[in-house]
Amino acid sequence: MITAKTPWKDYLGDVPMHLDYFDGTMCQAIEKTAETYPDNIAFDFMGKPTTYRELVQNIHICAKSLKAMGVRENDKVTIAMPNCPQSIYFFYAINAIGGICNMIHPLSAEKEIEFYLNESESVLAITLDQFYGKFARVRANTKLSNLVIASIKDALSPVMQIGYALTQGRKIKKIPADAPIVRWKDFLKLGASTDSNYRIARKSEDPAVILYSGGTTGINKGIVLTNRNFNALGAQIVATNPMFRPGDKMLAAMPIFHGFGLGVCIHSMLFNGGRCILVPKFTPKSYAKDLVKHRCNFIAGVPTLYEALLRLPDMDGADLSCLKGVFSGGDSLSIELKKKFDKFLYDHKATIQVREGYGTTETVTACCLTPTHIYKEGSIGLPFPDTYIKIVEPGTDKELPYGAEGEILLAGPTVMKEYMHHPEETAQTLRTHEDGLTWVYTGDLGTMDEQGFVYFKGRAKRMIITSGYNVYPAQIENILDAHDLVQMSCVIGIPDSYKMQKVKAFVKLVPEAEANEETKQILLAHCRKHVAKYAMPCDIVFKDDMPKTLVGKVAYRVLEEEELAKLAAAQQ
């Protein structure tokens, strides 16, 4: 069997092959941490710190409020929030009462929000006041019984509240006084005034979180993850980073609706007594400021983030000697960018290098990481403890020899429970082999060397990664094709020095439509109603006809090659 079996001990002696995992819920794990470090800071938010004792107290209040509002065991509750205290409290409170957290991007388009609410059959949702309008417009088409509206202002210190009201707060459209919502302060009063028993006995294998991904077909599906999945990740992250100490600071800029942000930057830190610096809205400038101001020990991000820091004059002269770990995931880190950022770290007094990881949302997030002191060019590292990787002929269980390219398969304690409402694709993606392990067929291509290091080579499934977000061309094509002016469309990713890839659409119009700027703007407006901002096409190009394959499908690779040729010509 040519399977990488966590050979960390050969390269980093204090990383065990196997770990003992917490047998309980995520909320119970945080309560255990709070018992050990009650006065330690759990997170900082815009200058306001919260201790672990305060964190657990607020989780309990929210749990009572959710129970009072009628949320029951296995009910789905949607969280459409940035990284802020309310989203943390809500997340663990839902877990405490046996509910399931449905995590979605607050910047999702209205139709996407409607889909996520209906797909999960959510009974309640929480979002910020600035996103109320989108929820209000789709609410009648869903099963939502309650909508909780929070505000960034509610989580700030009194002085910061005044400043926020005079700046960002002024830009937010006022919600009608008679709107059918529960405001955050009123929500908390429900829990503070009740002594009802809200705890539900749950097992580590019970479903706890839904994250969204395109799976192997590119159609958006909910990935059902368990308490064990997240708690196992928390143990693995610290095992592969033995330099971590309770109280170490993680700059949590990756969003909470993303496996990387929720699993690594938030839960793994709180699980181990770390301190999260919550970043509600990422800008390179604010990120750099927080990194230096808080003397962060760990940062995790996508290549786009590191590219942005390289371009930022604010980092001139910054002292980054505080850093213990810099992790890159969500997209391939080019060899060139790694070299540039490693030099950037060295020039700013850091004694470490960027460590690249790999994973899928089907395994929460990362399940493979480069060791601290061994780097192999192009490698995404070694599997975590108790995590196994093997390379097979795509779609089969036939293992390939070392160095041969094939499909990457993953097995371990972070493997998802299922795709919600998609049993056929679950069966296609999760397969139990003769070794007794359940393997995730990732659809990604890679190789493995004789020392167990894994190399990512490309994606077998069609997908665009822009600024670390997965964008599935088929979804945007379906949206464009649904417009009366469009006969056929094709969406591709084109190289971009900042985002890594940008989304570009090609459209063949119906015969009576005119290929002009007005038509383009009509189609872009149509996309904005249905597509999240990060997935919006940067441009729409009209074509008289589309290139076709021998079987009559649109040859998207031809369009990709044409765009690459244009870029190459422009650079000459």
C-alpha positions in Angstrom: 0.0 0.0 0.0 1.6 3.3 -1.1 -0.1 5.5 1.4 1.4 8.4 3.2 1.0 7.6 6.9 1.8 10.8 8.6 5.6 10.5 8.6 6.1 13.6 10.7 8.1 11.7 13.3 10.8 11.2 10.7 11.2 15.0 10.3 9.8 16.5 13.5 10.2 14.1 16.4 7.7 15.7 18.8 4.7 15.4 16.4 3.0 12.0 17.2 1.6 9.7 14.6 -1.7 9.4 16.4 -3.6 11.7 18.7 -6.3 11.4 21.4 -9.4 13.4 20.4 -11.8 15.2 22.6 -15.0 13.1 22.9 -17.7 15.8 23.0 -19.2 18.8 21.3 -17.4 21.9 20.1 -19.1 24.0 22.8 -18.0 21.5 25.5 -14.5 21.7 24.2 -14.6 25.5 24.6 -16.0 25.2 28.1 -13.2 22.9 29.0 -10.7 25.5 27.7 -12.4 28.2 29.8 -12.1 26.1 32.9 -8.4 25.9 32.4 -7.8 29.5 31.3 -10.8 31.5 32.6 -9.0 34.9 32.7 -7.1 34.5 29.4 -8.3 36.6 26.5 -10.3 34.5 24.0 -10.6 37.2 21.4 -10.1 40.9 20.7 -12.5 42.9 18.6 -11.7 46.4 17.5 -9.8 47.1 20.7 -12.2 45.3 23.1 -11.0 42.1 24.7 -13.2 39.2 25.9 -12.0 36.6 28.3 -12.7 32.9 28.1 -15.0 33.2 31.2 -16.9 36.0 29.4 -17.0 34.0 26.2 -18.7 31.1 27.9 -21.1 33.3 29.8 -22.3 34.9 26.6 -22.6 31.6 24.8 -24.9 30.4 27.7 -27.0 33.5 27.4 -27.4 33.1 23.6 -28.2 29.4 24.0 -31.0 30.2 26.4 -32.3 32.9 24.0 -32.3 30.4 21.1 -34.1 27.9 23.2 -36.7 30.5 24.2 -37.2 31.4 20.5 -38.1 27.8 19.8 -34.9 26.4 18.3 -34.8 22.6 18.9 -32.3 19.8 18.4 -31.2 19.3 14.8 -32.8 22.6 13.7 -30.7 24.5 11.2 -29.8 28.1 12.0 -28.1 30.3 9.4 -25.2 32.5 10.4 -24.5 35.2 7.7 -21.9 37.2 9.6 -18.4 38.5 9.5 -15.8 37.7 12.1 -17.3 39.5 15.2 -18.2 38.5 18.7 -21.9 37.9 18.0 -21.0 35.3 15.3 -18.8 33.5 17.8 -21.4 33.5 20.6 -24.1 32.4 18.2 -22.0 29.6 16.7 -21.3 27.9 19.9 -24.7 28.6 21.4 -26.4 26.7 18.5 -24.0 23.9 19.2 -24.9 23.9 22.9 -28.6 23.4 22.2 -28.1 20.7 19.6 -28.7 22.8 16.5 -26.7 22.8 13.3 -24.9 25.9 12.1 -25.5 26.8 8.5 -22.6 29.1 7.6 -23.0 31.5 4.6 -21.3 34.5 3.2 -23.0 37.7 4.3 -22.1 39.3 0.9 -24.0 36.5 -1.0 -26.5 37.7 -3.6 -30.2 37.6 -2.7 -31.0 34.5 -4.7 -28.0 32.7 -3.2 -29.2 33.6 0.3 -32.7 32.3 -0.6 -31.1 29.0 -1.9 -29.0 28.5 1.3 -32.0 29.2 3.6 -34.2 26.7 1.7 -31.5 24.1 1.1 -30.8 23.9 4.8 -34.5 24.5 5.8 -33.2 27.0 8.4 -35.8 28.1 11.0 -33.8 31.1 12.2 -31.0 33.3 10.9 -28.7 36.0 12.2 -27.1 38.8 10.1 -25.9 42.3 10.4 -28.1 45.4 10.1 -26.4 46.3 6.8 -27.5 43.1 5.2 -31.1 43.2 6.4 -32.6 44.3 3.1 -31.4 41.2 1.2 -33.0 38.9 3.9 -36.2 40.9 4.0 -36.6 40.6 0.2 -36.3 36.8 0.2 -37.8 35.9 3.6 -41.3 35.2 2.3 -39.9 32.5 0.1 -38.3 30.6 3.0 -39.2 28.8 6.2 -37.5 31.4 8.5 -39.6 31.9 11.6 -37.2 34.4 13.1 -34.5 36.8 12.0 -32.0 38.2 14.5 -30.3 41.5 13.5 -27.0 42.4 15.1 -24.8 45.5 14.6 -21.1 45.9 14.8 -21.8 48.8 17.2 -23.2 46.4 19.8 -19.9 44.7 20.2 -17.8 47.9 20.6 -16.7 49.8 23.7 -18.7 52.9 24.5 -16.1 55.2 23.0 -15.8 53.1 19.8 -19.6 53.0 19.5 -19.7 56.8 19.2 -17.0 56.8 16.5 -18.7 54.0 14.6 -22.0 55.8 14.7 -20.4 58.9 13.2 -18.6 57.0 10.4 -19.6 53.5 9.2 -22.9 53.5 11.1 -24.2 56.5 9.1 -23.9 54.6 5.8 -26.2 51.8 7.0 -29.9 52.2 5.9 -32.2 52.4 8.9 -34.4 49.3 9.5 -38.1 50.2 9.9 -39.2 50.2 13.6 -42.0 47.7 12.8 -39.7 45.3 10.9 -40.4 41.6 11.9 -37.0 41.0 13.5 -35.4 40.5 16.9 -32.7 43.0 17.6 -29.5 41.8 19.3 -30.1 43.5 22.6 -33.6 42.2 22.8 -32.3 38.7 21.8 -29.9 38.7 24.8 -32.7 39.8 27.2 -34.6 36.6 26.3 -31.7 34.5 27.6 -30.9 36.6 30.6 -34.5 36.3 31.9 -34.9 32.6 31.6 -33.6 29.7 33.7 -34.9 27.0 31.3 -32.7 24.0 30.7 -31.2 24.5 27.3 -28.5 21.8 27.1 -29.0 18.9 24.7 -26.9 15.7 25.0 -25.0 15.4 21.7 -22.3 13.1 20.5 -19.0 14.0 18.8 -20.3 12.2 15.7 -23.5 14.3 15.5 -23.8 16.9 12.7 -22.9 20.4 13.8 -21.9 22.6 10.9 -22.9 23.0 7.2 -20.3 24.7 4.9 -20.9 25.1 1.2 -18.8 23.8 -1.7 -19.3 22.7 -5.3 -18.3 19.1 -4.5 -17.2 17.0 -7.5 -19.8 18.3 -9.9 -19.6 22.1 -9.3 -23.2 22.3 -8.1 -23.4 24.1 -4.8 -24.0 21.7 -1.9 -24.0 21.8 1.8 -21.2 19.8 3.4 -22.3 18.4 6.7 -19.5 18.3 9.3 -19.5 16.9 12.8 -18.2 18.0 16.3 -15.5 15.4 15.9 -14.4 16.9 12.6 -13.7 20.3 14.1 -12.3 19.1 17.4 -10.0 16.7 15.6 -8.7 19.6 13.5 -8.0 21.6 16.7 -5.9 18.8 18.0 -4.0 18.3 14.7 -3.3 22.0 14.2 -1.4 22.2 17.6 0.2 18.8 17.2 1.8 20.0 13.9 2.8 23.3 15.5 4.5 22.4 18.8 5.7 26.0 19.1 2.1 27.0 20.0 1.5 28.2 23.5 -1.9 29.1 25.1 -2.3 32.8 24.8 -0.6 33.0 21.4 -2.4 35.3 19.0 -3.9 34.4 15.7 -4.9 37.2 13.3 -8.3 35.8 12.3 -9.0 37.5 9.0 -10.2 34.5 7.1 -14.0 34.5 7.2 -16.1 32.4 9.6 -18.2 30.9 6.8 -15.0 29.4 5.3 -13.5 26.2 6.6 -10.1 27.8 6.8 -11.3 30.7 8.8 -13.7 28.8 11.1 -11.7 25.7 11.5 -8.1 27.0 11.8 -8.3 30.7 12.7 -11.2 30.5 15.2 -12.1 27.0 16.6 -8.6 25.6 16.6 -7.3 28.6 18.5 -10.2 28.7 21.0 -10.0 24.9 21.4 -6.4 25.3 22.6 -6.5 28.5 24.6 -5.3 30.8 21.9 -6.3 34.4 21.4 -8.1 35.4 18.2 -7.7 38.9 16.8 -11.1 39.1 15.0 -11.0 41.0 11.7 -14.6 41.8 10.5 -13.6 43.2 7.1 -10.3 42.5 5.3 -8.3 45.3 3.8 -4.6 45.0 3.3 -4.0 48.2 5.2 -6.1 47.2 8.3 -4.6 43.7 8.2 -1.1 45.0 8.3 -2.0 47.4 11.1 -3.5 44.6 13.3 -0.6 42.3 12.6 1.9 44.9 13.8 -0.2 46.4 16.6 -1.2 43.1 18.2 2.2 41.4 17.7 0.4 38.4 16.3 2.1 35.0 16.5 0.2 33.2 13.7 -1.4 34.3 10.5 -3.3 32.2 8.0 -4.5 33.3 4.6 -4.7 32.7 0.9 -1.9 33.7 -1.5 -3.8 36.9 -2.5 -3.4 38.1 1.1 0.3 37.7 1.0 0.5 39.2 -2.4 -1.3 42.3 -1.0 1.1 42.6 1.9 4.1 42.6 -0.4 2.6 45.7 -2.2 1.8 47.6 1.0 4.2 50.5 1.9 2.7 50.5 5.4 4.8 47.4 6.1 8.1 49.2 5.6 10.2 48.8 8.7 7.6 46.6 10.5 9.0 44.2 13.1 7.6 40.7 12.5 9.9 38.8 14.8 6.7 37.9 16.8 5.6 35.4 14.1 5.7 31.7 14.9 3.7 30.5 12.0 2.6 31.8 8.6 0.2 29.4 6.7 -1.0 29.6 3.1 -4.0 27.6 1.8 -7.2 27.9 -0.2 -5.2 28.1 -3.5 -1.8 27.0 -4.8 1.1 29.1 -3.5 3.3 29.7 -6.5 7.0 29.0 -6.0 7.7 32.6 -7.1 5.3 34.1 -4.5 6.7 31.9 -1.7 10.2 33.1 -2.5 9.1 36.7 -2.4 7.2 36.4 0.8 9.9 34.4 2.5 12.3 37.2 1.7 9.7 39.7 3.0 9.5 37.9 6.3 13.3 37.7 6.6 13.6 41.4 5.8 11.1 42.2 8.6 13.0 40.2 11.2 10.9 37.0 11.1 12.7 33.8 11.7 10.2 31.6 9.8 9.0 30.9 6.3 5.6 30.5 4.8 4.2 26.9 5.2 1.8 25.8 2.6 -1.1 23.5 3.4 -3.8 21.6 1.4 -7.2 20.4 2.1 -10.9 20.5 1.1 -14.1 21.7 2.7 -15.0 18.0 2.8 -12.3 17.7 5.4 -13.2 21.1 7.1 -10.1 22.6 5.7 -6.3 21.8 5.8 -5.3 18.2 6.4 -1.8 18.4 5.0 1.0 20.9 5.9 4.6 21.6 5.2 6.8 20.9 8.3 8.5 23.8 10.0 12.1 23.2 8.9 11.8 21.0 5.8 10.6 22.5 2.5 10.5 20.7 -0.8 9.9 23.0 -3.7 6.3 22.6 -5.0 5.2 20.3 -2.1 2.1 20.9 0.0 3.7 19.0 2.8 2.8 15.9 4.9 -0.6 14.7 6.1 -1.7 15.5 9.6 -1.6 12.8 12.4 -4.2 10.1 11.7 -4.8 11.5 8.2 -3.9 9.4 5.2 -3.3 10.4 1.6 -2.9 8.2 -1.4 -2.7 8.7 -5.2 -4.9 6.6 -7.4 -6.0 6.4 -11.0 -8.8 9.0 -11.1 -12.1 7.6 -10.0 -10.7 4.2 -9.0 -9.1 2.6 -6.0 -6.0 1.5 -7.9 -3.0 3.1 -6.2 -0.2 4.5 -8.3 3.6 4.3 -7.7 5.5 7.1 -6.1 6.0 10.0 -8.5 3.0 9.0 -10.7 0.3 11.6 -11.2 -3.3 10.7 -10.2 -6.2 11.7 -8.1 -5.6 12.8 -4.4 -7.6 10.8 -1.9 -7.9 11.7 1.8 -9.0 9.8 4.9 -9.0 10.7 8.6 -11.0 12.1 11.5 -11.9 15.3 9.7 -13.8 13.7 6.8 -17.3 15.0 6.4 -20.5 13.1 7.2 -22.2 13.7 3.9 -23.4 16.2 1.3 -26.8 17.4 2.5 -29.7 16.1 0.3 -27.2 14.6 -2.2 -26.9 10.9 -1.4 -25.6 10.0 -4.9 -22.8 12.4 -4.8 -22.0 11.5 -1.2 -21.6 7.9 -2.4 -19.5 9.0 -5.3 -17.2 11.2 -3.1 -17.0 9.0 0.1 -15.9 5.4 -0.6 -14.8 2.8 1.9 -11.9 0.7 0.6 -10.6 -2.8 1.6 -8.3 -1.1 4.2 -11.5 -0.1 6.1 -10.9 3.6 5.7 -13.5 6.0 4.2 -11.7 8.0 1.5 -12.6 11.4 0.0 -12.2 11.5 -3.7 -11.1 15.1 -4.1 -11.1 15.5 -7.9 -7.6 17.1 -7.4 -4.5 15.8 -9.2 -1.2 15.2 -7.5 1.8 13.0 -6.8 3.6 11.7 -3.8 7.3 11.1 -3.3 8.9 8.2 -1.4 9.2 10.3 1.8 5.4 10.9 1.8 5.5 14.5 0.7 2.5 15.4 -1.5 2.6 17.6 -4.6 -0.6 19.3 -5.9 -0.7 19.3 -9.7 -4.1 20.7 -10.7 -7.8 20.3 -10.5 -9.6 17.5 -12.3 -12.9 19.3 -11.7 -13.5 22.7 -13.3 -13.2 25.4 -10.8 -11.9 29.0 -10.5 -10.2 30.2 -7.3 -10.3 34.0 -6.9 -8.9 35.6 -3.8 -9.2 32.2 -2.1 -12.9 31.7 -2.9 -14.1 28.8 -5.0 -16.1 29.8 -8.0 -17.8 27.2 -10.1 -18.2 28.3 -13.8 -21.3 26.1 -14.3 -23.2 28.1 -11.7 -22.5 31.4 -13.4 -23.1 30.0 -16.9 -26.6 28.8 -15.7 -27.4 32.3 -14.5 -26.3 33.9 -17.7 -28.0 31.3 -19.9 -31.3 32.0 -18.0 -31.4 35.5 -19.4 -33.5 36.1 -22.5 -30.7 37.8 -24.3 -28.3 34.9 -24.0 -28.1 31.9 -26.2 -25.0 30.3 -24.8 -22.2 31.3 -22.3 -18.9 30.1 -21.1 -17.1 31.2 -18.0 -13.3 30.8 -17.4 -10.7 32.0 -14.9 -7.9 34.2 -16.2 -4.6 34.9 -14.4 -4.4 38.0 -12.2 -1.4 39.1 -10.2 -3.5 40.0 -7.2 -6.5 37.7 -7.1 -4.6 34.8 -8.7 -7.6 34.4 -11.0 -10.4 36.6 -12.2 -13.7 35.5 -13.6 -14.4 36.3 -17.2 -17.5 35.4 -19.2 -18.0 34.8 -22.9 -21.5 35.1 -24.3 -23.2 34.2 -27.6 -26.3 36.3 -27.8 -29.7 35.4 -29.3 -30.0 36.6 -32.9 -32.1 39.6 -32.2 -29.8 41.0 -29.4 -27.2 43.7 -30.1 -23.6 43.1 -28.9 -23.1 46.5 -27.4 -22.2 48.2 -24.0 -25.9 48.5 -23.0 -26.4 44.8 -23.4 -23.2 44.1 -21.4 -24.5 46.3 -18.6 -27.9 44.5 -18.6 -26.2 41.2 -18.2 -23.8 42.4 -15.5 -26.8 43.8 -13.6 -28.5 40.4 -14.0 -25.4 38.7 -12.5 -25.2 41.0 -9.6 -28.7 39.9 -8.5 -27.7 36.3 -8.4 -23.9 36.1 -7.9 -21.8 37.0 -4.9 -19.5 40.0 -5.4 -16.3 37.9 -5.3 -17.7 35.7 -8.1 -18.8 38.5 -10.4 -17.3 38.4 -14.0 -14.7 41.2 -14.4 -15.8 41.4 -18.1 -18.3 39.9 -20.6 -17.1 39.3 -24.1 -19.5 38.8 -26.9 -18.7 36.0 -29.4 -20.5 35.1 -32.7 -19.9 31.5 -31.9 -18.2 29.4 -29.3 -15.4 26.9 -29.9 -16.7 23.3 -29.5 -15.3 19.9 -28.6 -15.8 16.8 -30.8 -18.9 15.9 -28.8 -20.3 19.4 -29.2 -19.6 20.8 -25.8 -18.2 24.3 -25.4 -14.4 24.0 -25.5 -13.6 26.2 -22.5 -10.0 25.2 -22.6 -9.7 26.8 -26.1 -10.9 30.1 -24.6 -8.4 29.8 -21.7 -5.6 29.2 -24.2 -6.7 32.2 -26.2 -6.7 34.4 -23.1 -3.3 33.2 -22.0 -1.9 33.9 -25.5 -3.2 37.4 -25.4 -1.6 38.0 -22.0 1.7 36.6 -23.2 1.6 38.9 -26.3 0.8 41.9 -24.2 3.8 41.3 -21.9 6.2 41.1 -24.8 
